[in-house]
Amino acid sequence: MFDCHVHTEFSTDSSMKLKDAIKKAKDIGIGLIITEHMDLKYPVEGNFQFDVKTYFKEYGFLRNDKVLLGIELGLRTDCTDENKFIALENPFDYVIGSIHVVNGIDIYQDYFYAEKDKNQAYEEYFKFMYECVKESDFFDSLGHIDYIARYAPFEDTEIYYDIYSDYIDEVLKILSNREKAIEVNTRRINDKKAAENILTILKRFNELGGKYVTIGSDAHNTSDIGNNFNIALDLVEKSNLKVVYFKERQMEYI
Protein backbone atom coordinates (compact mmCIF):
# COMPACT_ATOMS: atom_id res chain seq x y z
CA MET A 1 0.00 0.00 0.00
CA PHE A 2 1.17 3.51 -0.85
CA ASP A 3 0.18 6.86 0.52
CA CYS A 4 0.09 8.62 -2.83
CA HIS A 5 -0.30 12.22 -1.65
CA VAL A 6 2.29 13.59 0.78
CA HIS A 7 3.83 17.06 1.13
CA THR A 8 7.19 17.89 2.67
CA GLU A 9 9.21 21.09 2.94
CA PHE A 10 9.34 21.70 -0.80
CA SER A 11 5.66 22.63 -0.49
CA THR A 12 4.90 26.16 0.71
CA ASP A 13 2.43 24.93 3.34
CA SER A 14 4.54 22.11 4.83
CA SER A 15 7.68 21.93 6.94
CA MET A 16 7.80 18.14 7.22
CA LYS A 17 11.22 16.58 6.70
CA LEU A 18 11.40 13.73 4.21
CA LYS A 19 13.35 11.56 6.67
CA ASP A 20 10.53 11.93 9.20
CA ALA A 21 7.91 11.04 6.61
CA ILE A 22 9.90 7.95 5.60
CA LYS A 23 10.21 6.84 9.23
CA LYS A 24 6.48 7.22 9.85
CA ALA A 25 5.61 5.29 6.68
CA LYS A 26 8.01 2.51 7.63
CA ASP A 27 6.54 2.35 11.14
CA ILE A 28 3.02 1.79 9.77
CA GLY A 29 4.13 -0.45 6.91
CA ILE A 30 3.31 1.56 3.80
CA GLY A 31 5.15 3.21 0.93
CA LEU A 32 5.17 6.93 0.11
CA ILE A 33 4.85 9.06 -2.97
CA ILE A 34 6.00 12.61 -2.30
CA THR A 35 3.82 15.05 -4.25
CA GLU A 36 4.98 18.61 -3.71
CA HIS A 37 2.73 21.52 -4.70
CA MET A 38 3.30 23.25 -8.03
CA ASP A 39 0.66 25.88 -8.73
CA LEU A 40 1.90 27.99 -11.60
CA LYS A 41 0.64 31.59 -11.68
CA TYR A 42 -0.44 31.32 -8.06
CA PRO A 43 -1.91 34.67 -6.88
CA VAL A 44 0.94 35.17 -4.39
CA GLU A 45 4.17 35.23 -6.37
CA GLY A 46 6.52 32.39 -5.46
CA ASN A 47 4.09 30.47 -3.29
CA PHE A 48 3.32 26.85 -4.11
CA GLN A 49 6.20 26.54 -6.55
CA PHE A 50 9.58 24.86 -6.23
CA ASP A 51 12.71 24.20 -8.23
CA VAL A 52 12.28 20.76 -9.77
CA LYS A 53 16.00 20.18 -10.35
CA THR A 54 16.75 20.90 -6.71
CA TYR A 55 13.93 18.58 -5.66
CA PHE A 56 15.44 15.64 -7.51
CA LYS A 57 18.95 16.55 -6.41
CA GLU A 58 18.04 16.60 -2.72
CA TYR A 59 15.57 13.69 -2.70
CA GLY A 60 16.78 11.50 -5.54
CA PHE A 61 19.26 9.48 -3.45
CA LEU A 62 16.42 8.41 -1.12
CA ARG A 63 14.23 7.17 -3.94
CA ASN A 64 13.55 3.43 -3.88
CA ASP A 65 10.70 0.95 -4.24
CA LYS A 66 9.00 2.36 -1.14
CA VAL A 67 9.81 6.06 -1.59
CA LEU A 68 8.73 7.54 -4.91
CA LEU A 69 8.85 11.11 -6.17
CA GLY A 70 5.87 12.83 -7.70
CA ILE A 71 4.23 16.23 -7.98
CA GLU A 72 0.82 17.79 -7.44
CA LEU A 73 0.12 20.16 -10.31
CA GLY A 74 -2.51 22.84 -9.86
CA LEU A 75 -4.59 22.62 -13.03
CA ARG A 76 -5.48 25.88 -14.77
CA THR A 77 -6.70 26.79 -18.21
CA ASP A 78 -4.12 29.56 -18.65
CA CYS A 79 -0.96 27.48 -18.19
CA THR A 80 -1.84 24.08 -19.58
CA ASP A 81 1.24 23.90 -21.80
CA GLU A 82 3.55 24.89 -18.94
CA ASN A 83 2.05 22.24 -16.68
CA LYS A 84 2.35 19.65 -19.43
CA PHE A 85 6.01 20.48 -19.91
CA ILE A 86 6.72 20.02 -16.20
CA ALA A 87 4.86 16.71 -16.10
CA LEU A 88 6.41 15.20 -19.20
CA GLU A 89 9.95 16.58 -19.16
CA ASN A 90 10.89 15.49 -15.63
CA PRO A 91 11.37 11.98 -14.18
CA PHE A 92 8.40 11.94 -11.83
CA ASP A 93 6.89 8.68 -10.71
CA TYR A 94 3.43 10.15 -10.37
CA VAL A 95 1.50 13.30 -11.25
CA ILE A 96 -1.64 14.44 -9.46
CA GLY A 97 -3.85 16.99 -11.20
CA SER A 98 -5.72 19.16 -8.71
CA ILE A 99 -7.93 22.23 -8.58
CA HIS A 100 -6.84 24.79 -5.98
CA VAL A 101 -7.28 28.07 -7.83
CA VAL A 102 -10.51 28.84 -9.71
CA ASN A 103 -10.55 31.76 -12.13
CA GLY A 104 -7.50 33.26 -10.46
CA ILE A 105 -8.67 32.91 -6.85
CA ASP A 106 -7.51 30.28 -4.34
CA ILE A 107 -10.72 28.68 -3.09
CA TYR A 108 -9.15 28.47 0.36
CA GLN A 109 -9.75 32.23 0.55
CA ASP A 110 -13.05 33.56 1.85
CA TYR A 111 -13.30 36.15 -0.89
CA PHE A 112 -13.80 33.44 -3.51
CA TYR A 113 -17.24 32.96 -1.95
CA ALA A 114 -18.12 36.65 -1.61
CA GLU A 115 -21.58 37.43 -3.01
CA LYS A 116 -22.11 33.79 -4.01
CA ASP A 117 -24.45 31.22 -2.57
CA LYS A 118 -23.32 27.62 -2.31
CA ASN A 119 -24.71 26.54 -5.66
CA GLN A 120 -23.02 29.42 -7.48
CA ALA A 121 -19.66 28.72 -5.86
CA TYR A 122 -19.81 24.96 -6.37
CA GLU A 123 -21.00 25.23 -9.96
CA GLU A 124 -18.13 27.58 -10.74
CA TYR A 125 -15.73 25.10 -9.14
CA PHE A 126 -17.00 22.11 -11.12
CA LYS A 127 -17.26 24.00 -14.41
CA PHE A 128 -13.65 25.10 -14.00
CA MET A 129 -12.61 21.56 -13.07
CA TYR A 130 -14.23 20.24 -16.23
CA GLU A 131 -12.45 22.79 -18.44
CA CYS A 132 -9.09 21.99 -16.83
CA VAL A 133 -9.47 18.21 -16.99
CA LYS A 134 -10.67 18.40 -20.60
CA GLU A 135 -7.50 20.26 -21.61
CA SER A 136 -5.05 18.33 -19.43
CA ASP A 137 -4.12 14.79 -20.42
CA PHE A 138 -0.75 14.71 -18.66
CA PHE A 139 -1.69 13.74 -15.10
CA ASP A 140 -2.27 10.27 -13.64
CA SER A 141 -4.97 10.86 -11.04
CA LEU A 142 -7.42 13.66 -10.27
CA GLY A 143 -6.79 14.90 -6.76
CA HIS A 144 -9.37 15.57 -4.04
CA ILE A 145 -12.54 16.19 -6.05
CA ASP A 146 -14.10 17.38 -2.77
CA TYR A 147 -11.42 20.00 -2.08
CA ILE A 148 -13.92 22.86 -2.00
CA ALA A 149 -15.83 21.17 0.82
CA ARG A 150 -12.85 21.67 3.14
CA TYR A 151 -12.97 25.44 3.06
CA ALA A 152 -16.33 26.72 1.82
CA PRO A 153 -17.92 28.98 4.47
CA PHE A 154 -21.40 27.46 4.25
CA GLU A 155 -23.28 25.66 7.00
CA ASP A 156 -23.30 22.49 4.92
CA THR A 157 -20.21 22.23 2.72
CA GLU A 158 -20.83 18.72 1.41
CA ILE A 159 -20.88 17.89 -2.28
CA TYR A 160 -24.13 16.13 -3.14
CA TYR A 161 -23.83 14.23 -6.38
CA ASP A 162 -27.51 14.61 -7.28
CA ILE A 163 -27.22 18.40 -7.25
CA TYR A 164 -23.99 18.65 -9.26
CA SER A 165 -24.25 15.46 -11.31
CA ASP A 166 -24.23 17.23 -14.69
CA TYR A 167 -20.80 18.68 -13.97
CA ILE A 168 -19.34 15.74 -12.04
CA ASP A 169 -20.36 13.25 -14.72
CA GLU A 170 -18.52 15.18 -17.42
CA VAL A 171 -15.34 15.10 -15.35
CA LEU A 172 -15.71 11.41 -14.56
CA LYS A 173 -16.37 10.55 -18.21
CA ILE A 174 -13.10 12.15 -19.28
CA LEU A 175 -11.16 10.32 -16.58
CA SER A 176 -12.78 7.04 -17.54
CA ASN A 177 -12.25 7.48 -21.29
CA ARG A 178 -8.58 8.31 -20.74
CA GLU A 179 -8.16 5.49 -18.20
CA LYS A 180 -7.09 7.94 -15.52
CA ALA A 181 -7.46 7.31 -11.80
CA ILE A 182 -9.39 9.36 -9.30
CA GLU A 183 -7.99 10.00 -5.86
CA VAL A 184 -9.68 8.95 -2.65
CA ASN A 185 -8.35 11.73 -0.47
CA THR A 186 -8.56 10.60 3.14
CA ARG A 187 -8.53 14.06 4.73
CA ARG A 188 -12.30 14.19 5.34
CA ILE A 189 -13.61 10.63 5.08
CA ASN A 190 -13.60 9.98 8.82
CA ASP A 191 -16.78 12.11 8.70
CA LYS A 192 -19.65 9.74 7.85
CA LYS A 193 -21.50 12.22 5.62
CA ALA A 194 -18.33 13.05 3.68
CA ALA A 195 -17.58 9.35 3.19
CA GLU A 196 -21.10 8.66 1.94
CA ASN A 197 -20.89 11.46 -0.62
CA ILE A 198 -17.48 10.33 -1.84
CA LEU A 199 -18.82 6.78 -2.13
CA THR A 200 -21.65 8.00 -4.37
CA ILE A 201 -19.13 9.68 -6.68
CA LEU A 202 -16.89 6.60 -6.75
CA LYS A 203 -19.81 4.35 -7.62
CA ARG A 204 -20.80 6.70 -10.42
CA PHE A 205 -17.21 6.66 -11.69
CA ASN A 206 -17.45 2.87 -11.89
CA GLU A 207 -20.80 3.07 -13.71
CA LEU A 208 -19.24 5.38 -16.30
CA GLY A 209 -16.41 2.92 -16.94
CA GLY A 210 -13.84 4.18 -14.44
CA LYS A 211 -11.56 1.52 -13.02
CA TYR A 212 -8.80 2.98 -10.91
CA VAL A 213 -8.27 4.92 -7.70
CA THR A 214 -5.26 6.18 -5.85
CA ILE A 215 -5.38 6.71 -2.10
CA GLY A 216 -3.68 9.71 -0.53
CA SER A 217 -3.72 11.34 2.88
CA ASP A 218 -2.66 14.78 1.65
CA ALA A 219 -0.40 14.78 4.70
CA HIS A 220 1.56 17.90 5.56
CA ASN A 221 2.84 16.43 8.84
CA THR A 222 3.80 12.95 9.98
CA SER A 223 0.70 12.40 12.09
CA ASP A 224 -1.52 12.43 8.99
CA ILE A 225 0.42 9.91 6.89
CA GLY A 226 -1.76 6.87 6.21
CA ASN A 227 -4.76 8.34 8.03
CA ASN A 228 -8.18 6.76 7.41
CA PHE A 229 -6.83 4.24 4.92
CA ASN A 230 -9.10 1.56 6.35
CA ILE A 231 -12.12 3.74 5.50
CA ALA A 232 -10.74 4.47 2.02
CA LEU A 233 -10.26 0.78 1.27
CA ASP A 234 -13.82 0.07 2.35
CA LEU A 235 -15.14 2.78 0.00
CA VAL A 236 -13.09 1.41 -2.88
CA GLU A 237 -14.32 -2.12 -2.29
CA LYS A 238 -17.94 -0.94 -2.25
CA SER A 239 -17.32 0.91 -5.52
CA ASN A 240 -15.83 -2.10 -7.32
CA LEU A 241 -12.74 -0.08 -8.25
CA LYS A 242 -9.05 -1.01 -8.15
CA VAL A 243 -6.41 0.62 -5.97
CA VAL A 244 -3.27 1.55 -7.90
CA TYR A 245 -0.12 3.63 -7.52
CA PHE A 246 2.36 4.89 -10.09
CA LYS A 247 6.07 4.25 -10.52
CA GLU A 248 7.94 5.89 -13.41
CA ARG A 249 4.51 7.05 -14.63
CA GLN A 250 3.40 3.44 -15.03
CA MET A 251 0.35 2.11 -13.21
CA GLU A 252 1.06 -0.53 -10.57
CA TYR A 253 -1.62 -2.58 -8.84
CA ILE A 254 -1.86 -2.88 -5.07
C-alpha positions as CSV (number, residue, x, y, z in Angstrom):
1,M,0.0,0.0,0.0
2,F,1.2,3.5,-0.8
3,D,0.2,6.9,0.5
4,C,0.1,8.6,-2.8
5,H,-0.3,12.2,-1.6
6,V,2.3,13.6,0.8
7,H,3.8,17.1,1.1
8,T,7.2,17.9,2.7
9,E,9.2,21.1,2.9
10,F,9.3,21.7,-0.8
11,S,5.7,22.6,-0.5
12,T,4.9,26.2,0.7
13,D,2.4,24.9,3.3
14,S,4.5,22.1,4.8
15,S,7.7,21.9,6.9
16,M,7.8,18.1,7.2
17,K,11.2,16.6,6.7
18,L,11.4,13.7,4.2
19,K,13.3,11.6,6.7
20,D,10.5,11.9,9.2
21,A,7.9,11.0,6.6
22,I,9.9,7.9,5.6
23,K,10.2,6.8,9.2
24,K,6.5,7.2,9.9
25,A,5.6,5.3,6.7
26,K,8.0,2.5,7.6
27,D,6.5,2.3,11.1
28,I,3.0,1.8,9.8
29,G,4.1,-0.4,6.9
30,I,3.3,1.6,3.8
31,G,5.1,3.2,0.9
32,L,5.2,6.9,0.1
33,I,4.8,9.1,-3.0
34,I,6.0,12.6,-2.3
35,T,3.8,15.1,-4.2
36,E,5.0,18.6,-3.7
37,H,2.7,21.5,-4.7
38,M,3.3,23.3,-8.0
39,D,0.7,25.9,-8.7
40,L,1.9,28.0,-11.6
41,K,0.6,31.6,-11.7
42,Y,-0.4,31.3,-8.1
43,P,-1.9,34.7,-6.9
44,V,0.9,35.2,-4.4
45,E,4.2,35.2,-6.4
46,G,6.5,32.4,-5.5
47,N,4.1,30.5,-3.3
48,F,3.3,26.8,-4.1
49,Q,6.2,26.5,-6.6
50,F,9.6,24.9,-6.2
51,D,12.7,24.2,-8.2
52,V,12.3,20.8,-9.8
53,K,16.0,20.2,-10.4
54,T,16.8,20.9,-6.7
55,Y,13.9,18.6,-5.7
56,F,15.4,15.6,-7.5
57,K,19.0,16.6,-6.4
58,E,18.0,16.6,-2.7
59,Y,15.6,13.7,-2.7
60,G,16.8,11.5,-5.5
61,F,19.3,9.5,-3.5
62,L,16.4,8.4,-1.1
63,R,14.2,7.2,-3.9
64,N,13.5,3.4,-3.9
65,D,10.7,0.9,-4.2
66,K,9.0,2.4,-1.1
67,V,9.8,6.1,-1.6
68,L,8.7,7.5,-4.9
69,L,8.9,11.1,-6.2
70,G,5.9,12.8,-7.7
71,I,4.2,16.2,-8.0
72,E,0.8,17.8,-7.4
73,L,0.1,20.2,-10.3
74,G,-2.5,22.8,-9.9
75,L,-4.6,22.6,-13.0
76,R,-5.5,25.9,-14.8
77,T,-6.7,26.8,-18.2
78,D,-4.1,29.6,-18.7
79,C,-1.0,27.5,-18.2
80,T,-1.8,24.1,-19.6
81,D,1.2,23.9,-21.8
82,E,3.6,24.9,-18.9
83,N,2.0,22.2,-16.7
84,K,2.3,19.6,-19.4
85,F,6.0,20.5,-19.9
86,I,6.7,20.0,-16.2
87,A,4.9,16.7,-16.1
88,L,6.4,15.2,-19.2
89,E,9.9,16.6,-19.2
90,N,10.9,15.5,-15.6
91,P,11.4,12.0,-14.2
92,F,8.4,11.9,-11.8
93,D,6.9,8.7,-10.7
94,Y,3.4,10.2,-10.4
95,V,1.5,13.3,-11.3
96,I,-1.6,14.4,-9.5
97,G,-3.8,17.0,-11.2
98,S,-5.7,19.2,-8.7
99,I,-7.9,22.2,-8.6
100,H,-6.8,24.8,-6.0
101,V,-7.3,28.1,-7.8
102,V,-10.5,28.8,-9.7
103,N,-10.6,31.8,-12.1
104,G,-7.5,33.3,-10.5
105,I,-8.7,32.9,-6.8
106,D,-7.5,30.3,-4.3
107,I,-10.7,28.7,-3.1
108,Y,-9.1,28.5,0.4
109,Q,-9.8,32.2,0.5
110,D,-13.1,33.6,1.9
111,Y,-13.3,36.2,-0.9
112,F,-13.8,33.4,-3.5
113,Y,-17.2,33.0,-2.0
114,A,-18.1,36.6,-1.6
115,E,-21.6,37.4,-3.0
116,K,-22.1,33.8,-4.0
117,D,-24.5,31.2,-2.6
118,K,-23.3,27.6,-2.3
119,N,-24.7,26.5,-5.7
120,Q,-23.0,29.4,-7.5
121,A,-19.7,28.7,-5.9
122,Y,-19.8,25.0,-6.4
123,E,-21.0,25.2,-10.0
124,E,-18.1,27.6,-10.7
125,Y,-15.7,25.1,-9.1
126,F,-17.0,22.1,-11.1
127,K,-17.3,24.0,-14.4
128,F,-13.7,25.1,-14.0
129,M,-12.6,21.6,-13.1
130,Y,-14.2,20.2,-16.2
131,E,-12.4,22.8,-18.4
132,C,-9.1,22.0,-16.8
133,V,-9.5,18.2,-17.0
134,K,-10.7,18.4,-20.6
135,E,-7.5,20.3,-21.6
136,S,-5.0,18.3,-19.4
137,D,-4.1,14.8,-20.4
138,F,-0.7,14.7,-18.7
139,F,-1.7,13.7,-15.1
140,D,-2.3,10.3,-13.6
141,S,-5.0,10.9,-11.0
142,L,-7.4,13.7,-10.3
143,G,-6.8,14.9,-6.8
144,H,-9.4,15.6,-4.0
145,I,-12.5,16.2,-6.1
146,D,-14.1,17.4,-2.8
147,Y,-11.4,20.0,-2.1
148,I,-13.9,22.9,-2.0
149,A,-15.8,21.2,0.8
150,R,-12.9,21.7,3.1
151,Y,-13.0,25.4,3.1
152,A,-16.3,26.7,1.8
153,P,-17.9,29.0,4.5
154,F,-21.4,27.5,4.2
155,E,-23.3,25.7,7.0
156,D,-23.3,22.5,4.9
157,T,-20.2,22.2,2.7
158,E,-20.8,18.7,1.4
159,I,-20.9,17.9,-2.3
160,Y,-24.1,16.1,-3.1
161,Y,-23.8,14.2,-6.4
162,D,-27.5,14.6,-7.3
163,I,-27.2,18.4,-7.3
164,Y,-24.0,18.7,-9.3
165,S,-24.2,15.5,-11.3
166,D,-24.2,17.2,-14.7
167,Y,-20.8,18.7,-14.0
168,I,-19.3,15.7,-12.0
169,D,-20.4,13.2,-14.7
170,E,-18.5,15.2,-17.4
171,V,-15.3,15.1,-15.4
172,L,-15.7,11.4,-14.6
173,K,-16.4,10.5,-18.2
174,I,-13.1,12.2,-19.3
175,L,-11.2,10.3,-16.6
176,S,-12.8,7.0,-17.5
177,N,-12.3,7.5,-21.3
178,R,-8.6,8.3,-20.7
179,E,-8.2,5.5,-18.2
180,K,-7.1,7.9,-15.5
181,A,-7.5,7.3,-11.8
182,I,-9.4,9.4,-9.3
183,E,-8.0,10.0,-5.9
184,V,-9.7,8.9,-2.7
185,N,-8.3,11.7,-0.5
186,T,-8.6,10.6,3.1
187,R,-8.5,14.1,4.7
188,R,-12.3,14.2,5.3
189,I,-13.6,10.6,5.1
190,N,-13.6,10.0,8.8
191,D,-16.8,12.1,8.7
192,K,-19.6,9.7,7.9
193,K,-21.5,12.2,5.6
194,A,-18.3,13.0,3.7
195,A,-17.6,9.4,3.2
196,E,-21.1,8.7,1.9
197,N,-20.9,11.5,-0.6
198,I,-17.5,10.3,-1.8
199,L,-18.8,6.8,-2.1
200,T,-21.7,8.0,-4.4
201,I,-19.1,9.7,-6.7
202,L,-16.9,6.6,-6.7
203,K,-19.8,4.3,-7.6
204,R,-20.8,6.7,-10.4
205,F,-17.2,6.7,-11.7
206,N,-17.5,2.9,-11.9
207,E,-20.8,3.1,-13.7
208,L,-19.2,5.4,-16.3
209,G,-16.4,2.9,-16.9
210,G,-13.8,4.2,-14.4
211,K,-11.6,1.5,-13.0
212,Y,-8.8,3.0,-10.9
213,V,-8.3,4.9,-7.7
214,T,-5.3,6.2,-5.9
215,I,-5.4,6.7,-2.1
216,G,-3.7,9.7,-0.5
217,S,-3.7,11.3,2.9
218,D,-2.7,14.8,1.7
219,A,-0.4,14.8,4.7
220,H,1.6,17.9,5.6
221,N,2.8,16.4,8.8
222,T,3.8,12.9,10.0
223,S,0.7,12.4,12.1
224,D,-1.5,12.4,9.0
225,I,0.4,9.9,6.9
226,G,-1.8,6.9,6.2
227,N,-4.8,8.3,8.0
228,N,-8.2,6.8,7.4
229,F,-6.8,4.2,4.9
230,N,-9.1,1.6,6.4
231,I,-12.1,3.7,5.5
232,A,-10.7,4.5,2.0
233,L,-10.3,0.8,1.3
234,D,-13.8,0.1,2.3
235,L,-15.1,2.8,0.0
236,V,-13.1,1.4,-2.9
237,E,-14.3,-2.1,-2.3
238,K,-17.9,-0.9,-2.2
239,S,-17.3,0.9,-5.5
240,N,-15.8,-2.1,-7.3
241,L,-12.7,-0.1,-8.3
242,K,-9.1,-1.0,-8.1
243,V,-6.4,0.6,-6.0
244,V,-3.3,1.6,-7.9
245,Y,-0.1,3.6,-7.5
246,F,2.4,4.9,-10.1
247,K,6.1,4.3,-10.5
248,E,7.9,5.9,-13.4
249,R,4.5,7.1,-14.6
250,Q,3.4,3.4,-15.0
251,M,0.3,2.1,-13.2
252,E,1.1,-0.5,-10.6
253,Y,-1.6,-2.6,-8.8
254,I,-1.9,-2.9,-5.1
